[in-house]
Amino acid sequence: MRLDKYLKISRLIKRREAAKEFIDKGYVRLNSKVAKPSTEVKVDDIIEITSPLGKTIKAKIKEIRTISTIDNASLMYEIIG
């Protein structure tokens, strides 16, 4: 699954366009590397999201789903830092 789509479905970022914008501006890293919106994600990958204000969220991908609800979206990842 594409990184921008995963961020939206997992609700780490609310909208896919916002996810794409964050990735394009370099606020999102995948496995400590600069990523592109089309980068494919896999289980056990580490996503780092840094806000423009400097706050960083680090999450490990636990599962990949094509559809999620608000209730089960947080089961797709684990916050690690």
Biopython code that builds the backbone (N, CA, C, O; Angstrom):
import numpy as np
from Bio.PDB.StructureBuilder import StructureBuilder

atoms = [
    (1, "MET", "N", (0.851, -1.176, 0.000)),
    (1, "MET", "CA", (0.000, 0.000, 0.000)),
    (1, "MET", "C", (0.897, 1.240, 0.000)),
    (1, "MET", "O", (1.970, 1.249, 0.603)),
    (2, "ARG", "N", (0.439, 2.270, -0.681)),
    (2, "ARG", "CA", (1.183, 3.531, -0.741)),
    (2, "ARG", "C", (1.225, 4.195, 0.635)),
    (2, "ARG", "O", (0.283, 4.072, 1.418)),
    (3, "LEU", "N", (2.301, 4.885, 0.918)),
    (3, "LEU", "CA", (2.474, 5.562, 2.198)),
    (3, "LEU", "C", (1.379, 6.596, 2.448)),
    (3, "LEU", "O", (0.826, 6.642, 3.547)),
    (4, "ASP", "N", (1.053, 7.426, 1.460)),
    (4, "ASP", "CA", (0.035, 8.452, 1.673)),
    (4, "ASP", "C", (-1.334, 7.835, 1.966)),
    (4, "ASP", "O", (-2.085, 8.351, 2.793)),
    (5, "LYS", "N", (-1.651, 6.753, 1.302)),
    (5, "LYS", "CA", (-2.929, 6.072, 1.541)),
    (5, "LYS", "C", (-2.944, 5.422, 2.930)),
    (5, "LYS", "O", (-3.958, 5.467, 3.626)),
    (6, "TYR", "N", (-1.826, 4.822, 3.328)),
    (6, "TYR", "CA", (-1.748, 4.198, 4.655)),
    (6, "TYR", "C", (-1.946, 5.247, 5.752)),
    (6, "TYR", "O", (-2.675, 5.003, 6.713)),
    (7, "LEU", "N", (-1.316, 6.390, 5.621)),
    (7, "LEU", "CA", (-1.456, 7.439, 6.628)),
    (7, "LEU", "C", (-2.907, 7.883, 6.772)),
    (7, "LEU", "O", (-3.363, 8.166, 7.879)),
    (8, "LYS", "N", (-3.629, 7.943, 5.665)),
    (8, "LYS", "CA", (-5.039, 8.329, 5.707)),
    (8, "LYS", "C", (-5.905, 7.225, 6.312)),
    (8, "LYS", "O", (-6.717, 7.498, 7.196)),
    (9, "ILE", "N", (-5.745, 5.997, 5.855)),
    (9, "ILE", "CA", (-6.580, 4.895, 6.339)),
    (9, "ILE", "C", (-6.332, 4.612, 7.818)),
    (9, "ILE", "O", (-7.266, 4.290, 8.552)),
    (10, "SER", "N", (-5.086, 4.729, 8.257)),
    (10, "SER", "CA", (-4.767, 4.494, 9.668)),
    (10, "SER", "C", (-5.124, 5.700, 10.540)),
    (10, "SER", "O", (-5.077, 5.626, 11.768)),
    (11, "ARG", "N", (-5.476, 6.794, 9.900)),
    (11, "ARG", "CA", (-5.844, 8.041, 10.563)),
    (11, "ARG", "C", (-4.684, 8.683, 11.338)),
    (11, "ARG", "O", (-4.907, 9.451, 12.274)),
    (12, "LEU", "N", (-3.459, 8.366, 10.945)),
    (12, "LEU", "CA", (-2.320, 9.101, 11.489)),
    (12, "LEU", "C", (-2.355, 10.531, 10.962)),
    (12, "LEU", "O", (-1.976, 11.469, 11.663)),
    (13, "ILE", "N", (-2.814, 10.690, 9.718)),
    (13, "ILE", "CA", (-3.092, 11.995, 9.125)),
    (13, "ILE", "C", (-4.497, 11.882, 8.529)),
    (13, "ILE", "O", (-4.805, 10.901, 7.853)),
    (14, "LYS", "N", (-5.336, 12.866, 8.772)),
    (14, "LYS", "CA", (-6.767, 12.747, 8.477)),
    (14, "LYS", "C", (-7.132, 12.678, 6.992)),
    (14, "LYS", "O", (-8.060, 11.962, 6.616)),
    (15, "ARG", "N", (-6.408, 13.416, 6.149)),
    (15, "ARG", "CA", (-6.761, 13.447, 4.730)),
    (15, "ARG", "C", (-5.573, 13.014, 3.886)),
    (15, "ARG", "O", (-4.424, 13.280, 4.240)),
    (16, "ARG", "N", (-5.844, 12.351, 2.778)),
    (16, "ARG", "CA", (-4.769, 11.864, 1.909)),
    (16, "ARG", "C", (-3.986, 13.023, 1.302)),
    (16, "ARG", "O", (-2.765, 12.939, 1.173)),
    (17, "GLU", "N", (-4.660, 14.090, 0.931)),
    (17, "GLU", "CA", (-3.968, 15.253, 0.366)),
    (17, "GLU", "C", (-3.028, 15.867, 1.400)),
    (17, "GLU", "O", (-1.920, 16.281, 1.060)),
    (18, "ALA", "N", (-3.459, 15.928, 2.654)),
    (18, "ALA", "CA", (-2.598, 16.448, 3.724)),
    (18, "ALA", "C", (-1.407, 15.509, 3.935)),
    (18, "ALA", "O", (-0.289, 15.968, 4.169)),
    (19, "ALA", "N", (-1.642, 14.206, 3.853)),
    (19, "ALA", "CA", (-0.552, 13.237, 3.989)),
    (19, "ALA", "C", (0.473, 13.433, 2.873)),
    (19, "ALA", "O", (1.679, 13.424, 3.120)),
    (20, "LYS", "N", (-0.014, 13.609, 1.647)),
    (20, "LYS", "CA", (0.881, 13.834, 0.508)),
    (20, "LYS", "C", (1.696, 15.110, 0.701)),
    (20, "LYS", "O", (2.892, 15.137, 0.413)),
    (21, "GLU", "N", (1.053, 16.152, 1.182)),
    (21, "GLU", "CA", (1.738, 17.421, 1.401)),
    (21, "GLU", "C", (2.828, 17.283, 2.477)),
    (21, "GLU", "O", (3.940, 17.783, 2.304)),
    (22, "PHE", "N", (2.507, 16.605, 3.580)),
    (22, "PHE", "CA", (3.496, 16.374, 4.638)),
    (22, "PHE", "C", (4.691, 15.596, 4.097)),
    (22, "PHE", "O", (5.839, 15.926, 4.395)),
    (23, "ILE", "N", (4.420, 14.562, 3.303)),
    (23, "ILE", "CA", (5.497, 13.746, 2.739)),
    (23, "ILE", "C", (6.351, 14.579, 1.791)),
    (23, "ILE", "O", (7.579, 14.533, 1.861)),
    (24, "ASP", "N", (5.714, 15.336, 0.908)),
    (24, "ASP", "CA", (6.443, 16.164, -0.060)),
    (24, "ASP", "C", (7.333, 17.206, 0.618)),
    (24, "ASP", "O", (8.398, 17.543, 0.100)),
    (25, "LYS", "N", (6.901, 17.716, 1.772)),
    (25, "LYS", "CA", (7.686, 18.725, 2.489)),
    (25, "LYS", "C", (8.758, 18.116, 3.379)),
    (25, "LYS", "O", (9.515, 18.844, 4.021)),
    (26, "GLY", "N", (8.834, 16.778, 3.426)),
    (26, "GLY", "CA", (9.882, 16.113, 4.193)),
    (26, "GLY", "C", (9.553, 15.893, 5.659)),
    (26, "GLY", "O", (10.451, 15.602, 6.450)),
    (27, "TYR", "N", (8.292, 16.025, 6.041)),
    (27, "TYR", "CA", (7.891, 15.825, 7.434)),
    (27, "TYR", "C", (7.690, 14.355, 7.792)),
    (27, "TYR", "O", (7.538, 14.016, 8.965)),
    (28, "VAL", "N", (7.689, 13.477, 6.778)),
    (28, "VAL", "CA", (7.454, 12.054, 7.020)),
    (28, "VAL", "C", (8.656, 11.257, 6.530)),
    (28, "VAL", "O", (9.139, 11.446, 5.414)),
    (29, "ARG", "N", (9.129, 10.354, 7.400)),
    (29, "ARG", "CA", (10.237, 9.475, 7.043)),
    (29, "ARG", "C", (9.766, 8.035, 7.233)),
    (29, "ARG", "O", (8.977, 7.744, 8.132)),
    (30, "LEU", "N", (10.249, 7.154, 6.392)),
    (30, "LEU", "CA", (9.928, 5.734, 6.478)),
    (30, "LEU", "C", (11.229, 4.977, 6.682)),
    (30, "LEU", "O", (12.127, 5.025, 5.841)),
    (31, "ASN", "N", (11.323, 4.281, 7.801)),
    (31, "ASN", "CA", (12.551, 3.554, 8.160)),
    (31, "ASN", "C", (13.772, 4.485, 8.119)),
    (31, "ASN", "O", (14.826, 4.121, 7.598)),
    (32, "SER", "N", (13.611, 5.674, 8.671)),
    (32, "SER", "CA", (14.661, 6.701, 8.783)),
    (32, "SER", "C", (15.128, 7.257, 7.446)),
    (32, "SER", "O", (16.189, 7.878, 7.381)),
    (33, "LYS", "N", (14.369, 7.052, 6.388)),
    (33, "LYS", "CA", (14.725, 7.585, 5.072)),
    (33, "LYS", "C", (13.614, 8.505, 4.584)),
    (33, "LYS", "O", (12.441, 8.298, 4.894)),
    (34, "VAL", "N", (13.989, 9.510, 3.829)),
    (34, "VAL", "CA", (13.004, 10.400, 3.217)),
    (34, "VAL", "C", (12.160, 9.558, 2.268)),
    (34, "VAL", "O", (12.687, 8.764, 1.489)),
    (35, "ALA", "N", (10.857, 9.740, 2.342)),
    (35, "ALA", "CA", (9.945, 8.922, 1.539)),
    (35, "ALA", "C", (9.204, 9.774, 0.517)),
    (35, "ALA", "O", (9.184, 11.002, 0.600)),
    (36, "LYS", "N", (8.601, 9.098, -0.440)),
    (36, "LYS", "CA", (7.711, 9.728, -1.411)),
    (36, "LYS", "C", (6.303, 9.219, -1.130)),
    (36, "LYS", "O", (6.146, 8.166, -0.513)),
    (37, "PRO", "N", (5.273, 9.944, -1.569)),
    (37, "PRO", "CA", (3.903, 9.482, -1.327)),
    (37, "PRO", "C", (3.631, 8.076, -1.876)),
    (37, "PRO", "O", (2.820, 7.336, -1.320)),
    (38, "SER", "N", (4.306, 7.715, -2.959)),
    (38, "SER", "CA", (4.061, 6.425, -3.599)),
    (38, "SER", "C", (4.891, 5.284, -3.007)),
    (38, "SER", "O", (4.766, 4.143, -3.453)),
    (39, "THR", "N", (5.728, 5.569, -2.020)),
    (39, "THR", "CA", (6.546, 4.528, -1.403)),
    (39, "THR", "C", (5.646, 3.462, -0.785)),
    (39, "THR", "O", (4.697, 3.780, -0.070)),
    (40, "GLU", "N", (5.950, 2.200, -1.066)),
    (40, "GLU", "CA", (5.161, 1.093, -0.531)),
    (40, "GLU", "C", (5.560, 0.816, 0.921)),
    (40, "GLU", "O", (6.744, 0.776, 1.257)),
    (41, "VAL", "N", (4.552, 0.628, 1.769)),
    (41, "VAL", "CA", (4.803, 0.299, 3.172)),
    (41, "VAL", "C", (4.546, -1.184, 3.407)),
    (41, "VAL", "O", (3.758, -1.816, 2.704)),
    (42, "LYS", "N", (5.237, -1.730, 4.425)),
    (42, "LYS", "CA", (5.087, -3.129, 4.794)),
    (42, "LYS", "C", (4.924, -3.220, 6.306)),
    (42, "LYS", "O", (5.235, -2.271, 7.026)),
    (43, "VAL", "N", (4.444, -4.344, 6.778)),
    (43, "VAL", "CA", (4.344, -4.590, 8.211)),
    (43, "VAL", "C", (5.752, -4.499, 8.800)),
    (43, "VAL", "O", (6.717, -4.954, 8.187)),
    (44, "ASP", "N", (5.863, -3.915, 9.978)),
    (44, "ASP", "CA", (7.109, -3.699, 10.732)),
    (44, "ASP", "C", (7.921, -2.494, 10.256)),
    (44, "ASP", "O", (8.984, -2.227, 10.817)),
    (45, "ASP", "N", (7.460, -1.757, 9.243)),
    (45, "ASP", "CA", (8.114, -0.502, 8.872)),
    (45, "ASP", "C", (7.877, 0.518, 9.976)),
    (45, "ASP", "O", (6.878, 0.448, 10.693)),
    (46, "ILE", "N", (8.798, 1.465, 10.109)),
    (46, "ILE", "CA", (8.693, 2.535, 11.094)),
    (46, "ILE", "C", (8.428, 3.849, 10.366)),
    (46, "ILE", "O", (9.183, 4.239, 9.474)),
    (47, "ILE", "N", (7.351, 4.523, 10.753)),
    (47, "ILE", "CA", (6.991, 5.816, 10.184)),
    (47, "ILE", "C", (7.268, 6.887, 11.226)),
    (47, "ILE", "O", (6.845, 6.763, 12.376)),
    (48, "GLU", "N", (7.980, 7.943, 10.829)),
    (48, "GLU", "CA", (8.226, 9.090, 11.704)),
    (48, "GLU", "C", (7.548, 10.300, 11.075)),
    (48, "GLU", "O", (7.822, 10.651, 9.928)),
    (49, "ILE", "N", (6.665, 10.929, 11.834)),
    (49, "ILE", "CA", (5.963, 12.120, 11.354)),
    (49, "ILE", "C", (6.364, 13.279, 12.257)),
    (49, "ILE", "O", (6.140, 13.237, 13.467)),
    (50, "THR", "N", (6.952, 14.307, 11.671)),
    (50, "THR", "CA", (7.344, 15.497, 12.412)),
    (50, "THR", "C", (6.433, 16.635, 11.997)),
    (50, "THR", "O", (6.305, 16.934, 10.810)),
    (51, "SER", "N", (5.799, 17.269, 12.973)),
    (51, "SER", "CA", (4.916, 18.391, 12.648)),
    (51, "SER", "C", (5.762, 19.623, 12.340)),
    (51, "SER", "O", (6.932, 19.675, 12.719)),
    (52, "PRO", "N", (5.194, 20.606, 11.665)),
    (52, "PRO", "CA", (5.935, 21.843, 11.399)),
    (52, "PRO", "C", (6.403, 22.523, 12.683)),
    (52, "PRO", "O", (7.348, 23.311, 12.649)),
    (53, "LEU", "N", (5.760, 22.234, 13.816)),
    (53, "LEU", "CA", (6.153, 22.819, 15.099)),
    (53, "LEU", "C", (7.264, 22.026, 15.787)),
    (53, "LEU", "O", (7.771, 22.445, 16.828)),
    (54, "GLY", "N", (7.646, 20.878, 15.208)),
    (54, "GLY", "CA", (8.758, 20.108, 15.738)),
    (54, "GLY", "C", (8.392, 18.881, 16.553)),
    (54, "GLY", "O", (9.290, 18.152, 16.973)),
    (55, "LYS", "N", (7.119, 18.621, 16.795)),
    (55, "LYS", "CA", (6.715, 17.433, 17.545)),
    (55, "LYS", "C", (6.805, 16.209, 16.627)),
    (55, "LYS", "O", (6.354, 16.249, 15.482)),
    (56, "THR", "N", (7.388, 15.126, 17.137)),
    (56, "THR", "CA", (7.571, 13.924, 16.331)),
    (56, "THR", "C", (6.789, 12.754, 16.909)),
    (56, "THR", "O", (6.780, 12.529, 18.119)),
    (57, "ILE", "N", (6.133, 12.016, 16.022)),
    (57, "ILE", "CA", (5.433, 10.780, 16.376)),
    (57, "ILE", "C", (6.114, 9.655, 15.608)),
    (57, "ILE", "O", (6.351, 9.768, 14.405)),
    (58, "LYS", "N", (6.424, 8.583, 16.303)),
    (58, "LYS", "CA", (7.050, 7.426, 15.681)),
    (58, "LYS", "C", (6.103, 6.248, 15.854)),
    (58, "LYS", "O", (5.684, 5.941, 16.970)),
    (59, "ALA", "N", (5.766, 5.586, 14.749)),
    (59, "ALA", "CA", (4.819, 4.475, 14.799)),
    (59, "ALA", "C", (5.345, 3.289, 13.989)),
    (59, "ALA", "O", (5.952, 3.454, 12.931)),
    (60, "LYS", "N", (5.096, 2.102, 14.514)),
    (60, "LYS", "CA", (5.460, 0.857, 13.832)),
    (60, "LYS", "C", (4.198, 0.269, 13.222)),
    (60, "LYS", "O", (3.177, 0.150, 13.899)),
    (61, "ILE", "N", (4.262, -0.100, 11.951)),
    (61, "ILE", "CA", (3.114, -0.672, 11.261)),
    (61, "ILE", "C", (2.899, -2.095, 11.748)),
    (61, "ILE", "O", (3.795, -2.934, 11.662)),
    (62, "LYS", "N", (1.693, -2.360, 12.265)),
    (62, "LYS", "CA", (1.346, -3.689, 12.745)),
    (62, "LYS", "C", (0.546, -4.482, 11.720)),
    (62, "LYS", "O", (0.691, -5.701, 11.626)),
    (63, "GLU", "N", (-0.291, -3.801, 10.957)),
    (63, "GLU", "CA", (-1.057, -4.462, 9.907)),
    (63, "GLU", "C", (-1.460, -3.446, 8.851)),
    (63, "GLU", "O", (-1.465, -2.238, 9.089)),
    (64, "ILE", "N", (-1.794, -3.964, 7.691)),
    (64, "ILE", "CA", (-2.213, -3.115, 6.584)),
    (64, "ILE", "C", (-3.610, -3.560, 6.170)),
    (64, "ILE", "O", (-3.834, -4.728, 5.851)),
    (65, "ARG", "N", (-4.539, -2.618, 6.178)),
    (65, "ARG", "CA", (-5.924, -2.867, 5.765)),
    (65, "ARG", "C", (-6.277, -1.879, 4.664)),
    (65, "ARG", "O", (-5.715, -0.786, 4.595)),
    (66, "THR", "N", (-7.199, -2.266, 3.817)),
    (66, "THR", "CA", (-7.644, -1.342, 2.774)),
    (66, "THR", "C", (-8.791, -0.466, 3.259)),
    (66, "THR", "O", (-9.046, 0.598, 2.694)),
    (67, "ILE", "N", (-9.487, -0.913, 4.309)),
    (67, "ILE", "CA", (-10.588, -0.146, 4.887)),
    (67, "ILE", "C", (-10.477, -0.239, 6.400)),
    (67, "ILE", "O", (-10.149, -1.295, 6.942)),
    (68, "SER", "N", (-10.751, 0.870, 7.081)),
    (68, "SER", "CA", (-10.768, 0.840, 8.547)),
    (68, "SER", "C", (-11.839, 1.801, 9.051)),
    (68, "SER", "O", (-12.266, 2.717, 8.348)),
    (69, "THR", "N", (-12.250, 1.563, 10.272)),
    (69, "THR", "CA", (-13.197, 2.459, 10.922)),
    (69, "THR", "C", (-12.442, 3.267, 11.972)),
    (69, "THR", "O", (-11.281, 2.984, 12.269)),
    (70, "ILE", "N", (-13.095, 4.251, 12.517)),
    (70, "ILE", "CA", (-12.463, 5.053, 13.570)),
    (70, "ILE", "C", (-12.052, 4.165, 14.737)),
    (70, "ILE", "O", (-10.998, 4.371, 15.340)),
    (71, "ASP", "N", (-12.880, 3.182, 15.053)),
    (71, "ASP", "CA", (-12.611, 2.308, 16.195)),
    (71, "ASP", "C", (-11.407, 1.395, 16.004)),
    (71, "ASP", "O", (-10.670, 1.146, 16.958)),
    (72, "ASN", "N", (-11.194, 0.892, 14.792)),
    (72, "ASN", "CA", (-10.100, -0.057, 14.617)),
    (72, "ASN", "C", (-8.892, 0.493, 13.872)),
    (72, "ASN", "O", (-7.947, -0.253, 13.620)),
    (73, "ALA", "N", (-8.891, 1.757, 13.516)),
    (73, "ALA", "CA", (-7.743, 2.336, 12.786)),
    (73, "ALA", "C", (-6.474, 2.306, 13.639)),
    (73, "ALA", "O", (-5.383, 2.086, 13.114)),
    (74, "SER", "N", (-6.608, 2.523, 14.943)),
    (74, "SER", "CA", (-5.425, 2.535, 15.808)),
    (74, "SER", "C", (-4.805, 1.154, 15.986)),
    (74, "SER", "O", (-3.694, 1.048, 16.505)),
    (75, "LEU", "N", (-5.493, 0.097, 15.570)),
    (75, "LEU", "CA", (-4.940, -1.248, 15.652)),
    (75, "LEU", "C", (-3.936, -1.503, 14.520)),
    (75, "LEU", "O", (-3.220, -2.505, 14.539)),
    (76, "MET", "N", (-3.884, -0.604, 13.545)),
    (76, "MET", "CA", (-2.994, -0.776, 12.398)),
    (76, "MET", "C", (-1.550, -0.395, 12.717)),
    (76, "MET", "O", (-0.643, -0.743, 11.961)),
    (77, "TYR", "N", (-1.327, 0.308, 13.813)),
    (77, "TYR", "CA", (0.025, 0.765, 14.156)),
    (77, "TYR", "C", (0.199, 0.767, 15.667)),
    (77, "TYR", "O", (-0.761, 0.668, 16.430)),
    (78, "GLU", "N", (1.466, 0.883, 16.071)),
    (78, "GLU", "CA", (1.812, 0.994, 17.488)),
    (78, "GLU", "C", (2.726, 2.204, 17.651)),
    (78, "GLU", "O", (3.757, 2.300, 16.985)),
    (79, "ILE", "N", (2.355, 3.118, 18.527)),
    (79, "ILE", "CA", (3.200, 4.287, 18.790)),
    (79, "ILE", "C", (4.409, 3.819, 19.596)),
    (79, "ILE", "O", (4.258, 3.167, 20.629)),
    (80, "ILE", "N", (5.605, 4.152, 19.122)),
    (80, "ILE", "CA", (6.828, 3.694, 19.806)),
    (80, "ILE", "C", (7.682, 4.856, 20.306)),
    (80, "ILE", "O", (8.710, 4.625, 20.942)),
    (81, "GLY", "N", (7.295, 6.069, 20.041)),
    (81, "GLY", "CA", (8.092, 7.166, 20.557)),
    (81, "GLY", "C", (7.603, 8.497, 20.145)),
    (81, "GLY", "O", (8.192, 9.513, 20.516)),
]
sb = StructureBuilder()
sb.init_structure("model")
sb.init_model(0)
sb.init_chain("A")
sb.init_seg("    ")
for serial, (resi, resn, name, xyz) in enumerate(atoms, 1):
    if name == "N":
        sb.init_residue(resn, " ", resi, " ")
    sb.init_atom(name, np.array(xyz, "f"), 0.0, 1.0, " ", f" {name:<3s}", serial, name[0])
structure = sb.get_structure()
